[in-house]
Amino acid sequence: MKSIRIIDSTLRDGMHAVSHQFTPDDMAEIAVAQNAAGIDTVEVGQGDGLGGSSFQYGFAKAGDSDYLKAVSAVLTTAKLAVLLLPGIGTHKDLELAAACGAKVVRVATHVTEADIAEQHVKIAMSLGMEPIGFLMMAHMAPVEKVVEQGKLFESYGCSTVYVTDSAGALLPHQVSERVRALKSALQTHIGFHAHNNLGLAVGNALAAVEAGADTIDGCLCGLGAAAGNAQTEILVAVFDHLGITTGVDLYKAMDAAEYVVRPRMHRPIVVDKLGLTTGWAGVYGSFMLHSIRAGERFGVDPRDILVELGQRHTVGGQEDLIIDVAHWLAAKRNVA
């Protein structure tokens, strides 16, 4: 019987959807429910990972150490994970995370830039952490490039290499192509991280599993950037129907979503016009809320901001361009 490792990112990707305002107590209560449900790995932190709390990306309610210590204290079986984007997080952040009990680190780069992650992967290994390579914005590179970059992560020592659909822009056949190619070329496990901006998150996760993925991300209630992520509780139910084991108790996952996460949500996680535009334009999911605020500031439609960002091929880390684009659109409208 096939088994799938579930990594739940409610407490990291979900932070985007609440403007990074979960408190350490919020995280601890959610983590208790995740642990009780039998989730394998729980990812924690500001939405942009270690060191992400800043003017550029948004200030979190508390510091990395506060969140990690709060969650580490309540996990008994689930592994504690963090995300690190080279250039945002540093080796000192990794050392802090390890000291606070983190056992897994996902080192995330743009899909064409795995080469910047070597030192971070090796530092993580020296600290006894499991390193996972996270190829973000995977829709922006052809299959051959994804494989090339995946081989780099494998050569550095990653246990798993991810196809990461950060924009929720991939279609099922595109997910299958990328996962199948990595599965054929690498000896590592292969993971998939979905966003629901085109309404395809669960379907894409299924396509990934059918193509050979071993590890799938989810978030309770789908809580995540833009239109959210594949819902953990739905993934567990669907995998159960397919005879795929996850080790997750479906009822406890549903209860965690319904009674612990949902009351803490700032807005419903739905495929609304802005979430859909994010996926259609192929824009980094966390740009959506920033674009809403910039649209209000400059009096322009945030959909126009997102589309222009997509046409400029912006990637994660270029949040400052959102203001530039909004200003440019407002000036262009006034000239017209």
C-alpha positions in Angstrom: 0.0 0.0 0.0 1.4 3.4 -1.0 2.0 5.9 1.8 2.4 9.7 1.6 4.1 12.0 4.0 2.0 15.0 4.8 3.8 18.2 5.7 1.3 20.7 7.0 2.1 24.4 6.5 -0.8 26.0 8.3 1.6 27.7 10.7 3.8 29.1 7.9 2.1 29.5 4.6 -1.1 30.2 6.5 0.6 33.2 8.1 0.3 35.0 4.8 -3.5 34.8 5.1 -3.5 36.4 8.5 -0.9 39.0 7.8 1.6 37.0 9.9 -0.4 37.8 13.0 -0.8 34.5 14.8 0.5 34.7 18.3 2.7 32.0 19.8 -0.3 30.8 21.8 -2.3 30.5 18.6 0.4 28.5 17.0 0.7 26.2 20.1 -3.0 25.5 20.2 -3.1 24.7 16.5 0.1 22.6 16.8 -1.5 20.5 19.6 -4.4 19.7 17.2 -2.0 18.9 14.3 0.1 16.6 16.5 -3.0 14.8 17.9 -4.2 14.3 14.3 -1.0 12.4 13.5 0.4 14.9 11.0 4.0 13.9 10.2 5.6 17.4 10.0 4.5 20.8 11.0 6.0 23.9 9.4 6.2 27.1 11.5 7.2 30.7 11.1 6.5 34.0 9.4 5.1 33.3 5.9 8.4 34.1 4.2 10.3 31.8 6.5 13.2 32.4 9.0 14.1 36.1 9.1 11.1 37.1 7.1 9.5 39.4 9.6 10.4 42.8 8.1 9.1 45.9 6.5 9.6 44.3 3.1 7.6 41.1 3.8 5.4 42.1 6.7 6.1 42.1 10.4 5.0 39.0 12.4 3.3 39.3 15.7 6.3 37.6 17.4 9.8 36.5 16.7 11.0 33.3 15.2 12.3 31.9 18.5 8.9 32.7 20.2 7.0 30.7 17.6 9.4 27.8 17.5 9.7 27.4 21.2 5.9 27.6 21.6 5.3 24.9 19.1 8.3 22.7 20.0 7.0 22.5 23.6 3.7 20.9 22.5 4.8 18.5 19.8 5.3 14.9 20.8 5.3 12.9 17.6 5.2 15.5 14.8 8.5 16.9 13.5 9.0 20.7 13.6 10.0 22.3 10.3 11.0 25.7 9.2 11.4 27.4 5.8 14.5 29.3 4.8 14.9 31.5 1.7 18.6 32.2 1.2 19.1 35.9 1.4 16.3 36.3 3.9 17.3 33.6 6.4 20.9 33.1 7.4 23.1 30.5 9.0 22.4 32.2 12.4 18.6 31.7 11.8 19.3 28.0 11.1 21.3 27.6 14.3 18.4 29.3 16.2 15.8 27.1 14.7 17.9 23.9 15.5 18.3 25.1 19.1 14.6 25.6 19.4 13.8 22.1 18.3 13.4 22.3 14.5 14.2 19.0 12.9 13.4 19.8 9.2 14.3 22.8 7.0 12.9 23.5 3.6 15.5 25.6 1.7 13.5 27.5 -0.9 14.9 29.1 -4.0 13.4 30.3 -7.3 13.1 27.4 -9.7 16.3 28.5 -11.5 18.4 29.3 -8.5 19.1 26.2 -6.5 22.8 26.9 -6.7 22.4 29.6 -4.0 21.3 27.0 -1.5 24.3 24.7 -1.2 25.7 26.3 2.0 22.4 26.4 3.7 21.6 22.8 3.0 25.1 21.7 4.3 24.8 23.9 7.4 21.4 22.3 8.1 22.9 18.8 7.8 25.7 19.8 10.2 23.1 20.8 12.7 21.3 17.5 12.4 18.4 18.8 10.5 16.7 17.1 7.5 17.1 19.4 4.4 14.5 19.6 1.8 14.9 21.5 -1.5 12.0 23.7 -2.5 11.9 24.8 -6.1 9.5 27.8 -6.0 7.5 29.2 -8.9 7.9 25.9 -10.7 5.6 27.0 -13.6 8.3 29.5 -14.7 10.8 26.9 -15.9 10.6 24.1 -18.5 10.8 20.5 -17.3 14.4 20.2 -18.2 15.4 23.2 -16.0 13.4 21.8 -13.1 15.3 18.5 -13.4 18.6 20.3 -13.6 17.9 22.3 -10.5 16.5 19.3 -8.7 19.8 17.5 -9.3 21.7 20.3 -7.6 19.5 20.0 -4.5 20.1 16.3 -4.5 23.8 16.7 -4.9 23.9 19.0 -1.8 22.3 16.4 0.3 18.5 17.1 0.3 16.3 14.2 1.3 13.4 15.5 -0.8 13.1 17.9 -3.8 9.9 19.8 -4.3 7.9 21.0 -7.2 6.5 24.1 -5.6 3.5 25.8 -7.4 3.9 29.1 -5.6 1.5 30.9 -7.9 -1.1 28.2 -8.2 -0.6 28.4 -11.9 0.2 24.8 -12.9 -2.3 22.5 -14.6 -2.5 18.8 -13.7 -0.6 17.6 -16.8 2.2 20.2 -16.0 2.5 18.9 -12.5 2.7 15.3 -13.7 5.4 16.2 -16.2 7.6 17.9 -13.6 7.1 15.3 -10.9 7.6 12.4 -13.2 10.8 13.9 -14.7 12.2 14.5 -11.2 11.2 11.0 -10.1 13.0 9.5 -13.1 16.2 11.6 -12.7 16.7 11.7 -8.9 17.1 9.2 -6.1 15.5 11.5 -3.5 11.9 11.6 -2.5 9.8 14.1 -4.5 7.4 16.5 -3.0 4.6 18.8 -4.2 3.3 22.0 -2.8 0.0 23.4 -4.3 -1.9 26.6 -4.2 -5.5 26.8 -5.1 -5.6 29.9 -7.2 -7.1 28.1 -10.3 -9.1 25.8 -8.1 -6.8 22.9 -8.8 -4.8 22.4 -5.6 -6.2 19.0 -4.6 -6.4 17.8 -8.2 -2.8 18.8 -8.7 -1.7 17.0 -5.6 -3.4 13.9 -6.9 -1.6 14.3 -10.2 1.6 14.6 -8.3 1.0 11.4 -6.4 0.0 9.5 -9.5 3.3 10.7 -11.1 5.4 9.4 -8.2 5.4 12.1 -5.5 6.1 10.8 -2.0 5.4 14.0 0.0 2.5 16.4 -0.2 1.9 19.7 1.5 -1.4 20.8 2.9 -2.9 23.4 5.2 -5.8 23.0 7.5 -8.8 24.9 6.0 -6.5 25.5 3.0 -5.1 28.5 5.0 -2.4 30.0 2.9 -1.3 32.8 0.5 -3.8 34.1 -2.2 -6.6 31.4 -2.6 -4.8 29.1 -0.2 -3.3 25.7 -0.3 -4.6 22.2 -0.8 -6.6 21.4 2.3 -5.0 18.9 4.6 -8.3 17.4 5.7 -9.5 17.0 2.1 -6.2 15.4 1.1 -6.4 12.9 3.9 -10.0 12.0 2.9 -9.2 11.6 -0.8 -6.0 9.6 -0.2 -8.0 7.3 2.1 -10.5 6.6 -0.7 -7.5 5.7 -2.9 -6.1 3.3 -0.3 -3.1 5.6 0.3 -2.0 5.8 3.9 -1.0 9.2 5.5 -0.9 8.3 9.2 -3.4 11.2 9.7 -6.7 10.7 11.6 -9.3 12.2 9.3 -11.8 13.1 12.1 -9.1 14.8 14.2 -7.8 16.7 11.1 -11.3 17.9 10.3 -11.9 18.9 13.9 -8.5 20.8 14.0 -9.6 22.7 10.8 -13.1 23.4 12.0 -12.7 24.2 15.6 -9.1 25.4 16.0 -8.0 27.0 12.7 -11.3 28.4 11.3 -12.1 30.7 14.3 -8.6 32.3 13.9 -9.0 33.0 10.1 -9.2 36.7 9.1 -11.1 36.0 5.9 -12.6 33.0 4.1 -10.1 31.1 1.9 -11.9 31.0 -1.4 -11.0 31.4 -5.1 -12.2 35.0 -5.4 -11.4 37.4 -8.3 -8.0 38.3 -6.8 -7.0 34.7 -6.0 -8.0 33.7 -9.5 -6.1 36.6 -11.0 -3.0 35.5 -9.1 -3.1 32.1 -10.6 -4.1 33.2 -14.1 -1.3 35.8 -14.1 1.3 33.4 -12.6 2.2 35.7 -9.7 3.7 34.7 -6.3 0.8 33.9 -4.0 1.9 36.2 -1.2 1.7 39.2 -3.5 -2.1 39.3 -3.4 -2.6 41.0 0.0 0.2 43.4 -0.8 -1.5 44.3 -4.1 -4.8 44.9 -2.4 -3.1 47.4 0.0 -1.2 49.1 -2.9 -4.4 49.3 -5.0 -6.2 51.1 -2.2 -3.3 53.5 -1.7 -3.0 54.4 -5.4 -6.6 54.0 -6.4 -6.0 51.2 -9.0 -7.6 47.8 -9.4 -5.4 45.2 -7.7 -6.1 42.8 -10.5 -4.2 45.2 -12.8 -1.3 45.2 -10.4 -1.2 41.4 -10.4 -1.4 41.1 -14.1 1.4 43.6 -14.6 3.5 41.8 -12.1 3.0 38.6 -14.0 3.9 40.3 -17.3 7.1 41.5 -15.7 7.9 37.9 -14.5 8.3 39.0 -10.9 9.3 36.4 -8.3 9.3 36.0 -4.6 11.5 38.6 -2.9 10.4 41.4 -5.3 7.6 42.7 -3.1 9.0 46.3 -3.4 8.0 46.2 -7.1 4.3 46.0 -6.1 4.4 49.7 -5.0 6.3 50.7 -8.1 3.7 49.0 -10.4 0.8 50.5 -8.5 2.4 54.0 -8.8 3.1 53.4 -12.5 -0.5 52.3 -13.2 -1.9 55.3 -11.4 0.4 57.7 -13.3 -0.4 56.0 -16.6 -4.2 56.4 -15.9 -3.8 60.0 -15.0 -1.9 60.8 -18.2 -4.5 59.0 -20.2 
